[in-house]
Structure formats: C-alpha cells, structure tokens
Amino acid sequence: MVENASIPFREMRVDGGPTRNNFLMQFQSDMLRTEVVRSNIEEVSALGSAFMAGLACGFWNDLEEIKALRKVDKSFTPNMASDEIEKLYSGWKVAVKRARLVE
C-alpha cells in the first residue's frame, strides 16, 4: 500500500469483532511493522457515517471537533524479530500459492 500510494504508513486503525483478539492484533502489528490502534467502539464504521452527516448539517463545526471524540482502547506495537517475520511471511506466501492451485 505504501508503495502504491506513496504515502507513509504511520498506524493502522482497526475496529470490528476480530479486533478483540489481542493475539491477532499483535500479529498484525508485527507483520506490518507498524502500530495497530484499536478503537474503544467495536463497530466504528457506522459512527463515521454519523459523524460525516453531523458535520454536513452543522452539528459539529469541523473535523477537529470530531477528532477530539476519538478514544483508543489499546495500541499494539511491533515486537517480533525481523527474521521471524520473514519466516512467517514466506510461509504465508507458500500457503497462498497452494490455495490458488486448488481453484
């Protein structure tokens, strides 16, 4: 994503049911080598739509007012060794290749 967009990747913000799995979120952080930030609201996507509607009708004055409402439940920072990341990523690529052969 970073290569295609030419935009630095500072953190990944996550929400939804699977994000309650701390192991999965830590694994994401390790594999992406970036901070993963979990919202305190499990399904924040719908809230984003409500925020934009409230902004459009004047309920909120600007994006800064909405940003101030954001709360973080937990942040995960990378802590896996680079050689372990490479080993796991290589295994994942092999698994994807095998799955494509089944199609």
C-alpha positions in Angstrom: 0.0 0.0 0.0 2.8 2.4 0.9 4.5 1.8 -2.5 1.3 2.3 -4.5 0.1 5.4 -2.6 3.5 6.9 -2.0 2.1 7.9 1.5 3.9 6.9 4.7 2.0 4.4 6.8 2.1 5.6 10.4 -0.5 3.3 12.0 -3.4 1.0 11.2 -6.7 1.8 13.0 -8.9 -1.2 13.4 -12.4 -2.0 14.5 -14.9 -4.9 14.3 -15.3 -8.2 16.0 -11.9 -9.8 15.2 -10.1 -6.8 16.7 -11.0 -8.1 20.1 -8.4 -10.9 19.6 -5.2 -9.4 21.1 -3.1 -12.1 19.6 -4.4 -11.3 16.1 -3.8 -7.5 16.6 -0.3 -8.1 17.9 0.4 -10.4 15.0 -0.8 -7.7 12.5 1.4 -5.1 14.2 4.4 -7.4 14.0 3.9 -8.4 10.4 3.2 -4.9 9.2 5.9 -3.5 11.4 3.6 -0.7 12.4 1.4 0.4 15.3 -2.1 -1.1 15.3 -4.6 1.1 17.2 -7.9 -0.4 18.3 -10.9 1.9 18.9 -12.9 1.7 22.1 -16.0 1.2 19.9 -16.2 -2.2 18.3 -18.1 -1.1 15.2 -16.8 2.4 14.5 -17.6 2.4 10.7 -21.2 3.3 11.2 -20.2 6.0 13.6 -18.0 7.6 10.9 -21.1 7.9 8.7 -22.9 9.6 11.6 -20.0 12.0 12.1 -20.0 13.0 8.5 -23.8 13.5 8.5 -23.5 15.6 11.7 -20.7 17.7 10.1 -22.8 18.2 6.9 -25.8 19.5 8.9 -23.8 21.7 11.2 -24.0 19.5 14.4 -20.2 19.6 14.5 -18.2 22.7 13.5 -15.2 20.9 11.9 -13.2 17.7 11.7 -11.1 18.7 14.7 -14.2 18.6 16.9 -14.9 15.1 15.7 -11.2 14.0 16.1 -11.4 15.1 19.8 -14.1 12.4 20.3 -11.9 9.6 19.2 -10.9 7.1 22.0 -8.4 4.4 21.9 -8.9 1.0 23.6 -5.5 -0.4 23.1 -2.4 0.1 20.9 -0.1 -2.7 19.7 3.5 -2.1 18.7 5.8 -4.4 16.7 8.0 -6.6 18.9 8.8 -9.6 16.7 12.3 -10.2 15.4 12.8 -9.5 11.7 14.0 -13.0 10.9 10.8 -14.5 12.5 8.6 -12.0 10.5 10.4 -13.1 7.2 10.0 -16.8 8.1 6.2 -16.4 8.8 5.7 -14.2 5.7 7.4 -16.7 3.5 5.2 -19.5 4.8 2.1 -17.3 4.2 3.1 -16.8 0.6 3.6 -20.6 0.1 0.1 -21.2 1.6 -1.5 -18.6 -0.7 0.2 -20.2 -3.7 -1.1 -23.6 -2.7 -4.6 -22.2 -2.2 -4.5 -20.8 -5.8 -3.7 -24.2 -7.2 -6.9 -25.6 -5.7 -9.1 -23.2 -7.6 
